[in-house]
Amino acid sequence: MEQSAWTEVSAAVAAAPYPVEVLPADPARAEACLAALRITTRSWLGAVVANARGLLVDHGWLRVLGSGHDGLPDAATESDPTGPWVVVGYDVMGGQYVWVPAQPGGKPTVHYFGPDDLEWLDLNQGYADWLYAVLAGSLTQFYDTLRWPGWKAEVEELAADQGISAWPPPWSEEGKDLSTASRKAVPLPQLVSFYQNTARQLRSSEDR
């Protein structure tokens, strides 16, 4: 029988310093997702897909994708059909995490696109190292500048497919202080798309 990494993932979930909700997987969806991604449960990504529709981390601030849950897409559906990367998570502010396979001479790593700078950042961590760090408490420091007093209560009220839109936006000089920004719940796909499109438009205008 194939050895699953879920035991390790579960231990990290249990030891997390903030709440982590595991959304139990639907076996049929999980099997289809694993086949589409061509991965096994020996990997941490495969173990998450096989055993969870998703993980809601730190009061739901981060949604780690698994085999899909009401309004939360699965990792296979969110993968890029024209490229090699796989979307593995979204944060409530519209940030996106993707797993990018190894480049020549390199290793596969997780990259993050943030709403505060509209740039892709290579975290220089493989999927297992990234998720372990997330479950060990890395989100607290990583998101220090994107949080405001009372954020936990606001985030906990959201559905899994909702995010928080802030205006002025976090990437603008006026939007750096989110405690003074106007905030509202919006569909998460809409929020992610807004920031991705904004980044493309800004890059296009800079190239002219």
Secondary structure, DSSP 8 states (H G I E B T S, - for coil): ----THHHHHHHHHH-SS-EEEEE--HHHHHHHHHHHT--TTSHHHHHHHHEEEEEETTTTEEEESS-BTTB--TTTTS-TTSS-EEEEEETTS-EEEEE---TTS--EEEEE-TTT--EEE----HHHHHHHIIIIIHHHHTGGG--TTHHHHHHTS-TTEEEEEES-TTSGGGS-TTSSEEEEEEHHHHHHHHHHHHHHHHHHHH-
